[in-house]
């Protein structure tokens, strides 16, 4: 499959590394074009990754016409995504987009409709659900070892100094980072988000323009609660980028530090003020190929194109994670509970 990558900023390097370093992907796709509003950035990226024959340009439609590509890797900033996806679909391309999938729910719905009308695959890079820890948690929850799921609690605190567009964004934590944890929690729970109450702030000393911290309480179906506490301007004790997790069931609890440490316990008796517990083994992922983050998302997308099946992060499913973000933003704005 011939692919054009649109958006040649820092994020693009992760995409091209995943292509270059994964034999299965490299066998399926050839990057034949690079597009950016600044063609010099595209030229530098082509040189860095040895894409000497790639067509360079600032007009996606023109590059697609010249290369006859069938796939677009969309790595542009969120405000440009709708136009990029529309252009790619109009040229008969399948599209894999960075997150968030859209700058509004309306734009997200429009993309879904456009992809359906074109008969093309449109999926989103939710790479955080394609890591071993999240896959292991999902297997444990599905096994019933902890009983029926009742709550998921996630903490995310990192003092991240990006510079660039993030420091000028509105709702930066919720829109650009929290969506990873929201999507992963939805995947782990296997439940539907129903409502949210959220408080958003920009703490004293923040180097972001708006919304560097947030606290959200989500109601999921079947009376499952998901809480998120996060900040991108919390110095001194960084959590994992994957958040710290506490998953509670009717029969036990799992703790995960977002890295390698798992602690799971299940009650082992029916009496006592504090019931005794036994340690529980957290199972390994069912499929190792689903644990390589960005590379796994790309591989899943390409396999979906070849086989005709729906990719795990298809836009018509991922919009549910996006809806969680925008509902949280609306709740923070209105100081009211918002239903999804």
Beta strands, then each sheet from edge to edge (+ up, - down):
strand 1: 2-6
strand 2: 30-35
strand 3: 55-57
strand 4: 71-74
strand 5: 94-97
strand 6: 122-124
strand 7: 149-157
strand 8: 193-201
strand 9: 213-220
strand 10: 224-231
strand 11: 244-249
strand 12: 252-256
strand 13: 262-267
strand 14: 277-279
strand 15: 338-339
sheet 1: 3+ 2+ 1+ 4+ 5+ 6+
sheet 2: 14+ 13- 12+ 11- 7+ 10+ 9- 8+ 15-
end
